Amino acid sequence: MADFEDITGWREELEAFRETEEGRTFFSDGRKNYSKLTFEQEVRYAEELFRHEEIHEALKKSAKFVKFLDDNPDFGQDDEGFWDLCPVEDNRKVEAFKRWYAMKRNIALGPSTFSAGDRLAIDVVNGDLASLRSPEAEKFVKEDFSWIVAFPQETQ
């Protein structure tokens, strides 16, 4: 099992892996070989976003922007100031961390892998959910992400 206590060098490890044949295969084949993750897998990923200061800080900036967009549904990419407000580098950092985490866990990355975990983390940061493991969090994922997240009773 992968160790996530000390993530020093995670970016370099990800880049080095991406340069290998195994890495190229892993990241290209994932889009066709991914499957539903469990609620627990999504939550574990989201917990890692909070555990590491560098990633947590990037998450907070991304979450703040998501909240702004949620509060301003008519504001979009074509509007003046969008790209000045959008925390592009922080979003890229969280996305790269997701790829590294998937690599370490050997989880094939599809277009929606860890989408529920990302949204849970954002909603906790923004105060819309009390915690990642609250009954409200599970209900939210069941309602909005059941098409990509499995729950224990479904996997038996």
Secondary structure, DSSP 8 states (H G I E B T S, - for coil): ----S--TTHHHHHHHHHHSHHHHHHHHHHHHH---EEHHHHHHHHHHHHHSHHHHHHHHHHHHHHHHHHH-TT--TTSTTHHHHS-HHHHHHHHHHHHHHHHHHT----TTTTHHHHHHHHHHHTTSSS-TTSHHHHHHHHHHHTTTEE-HHHH-
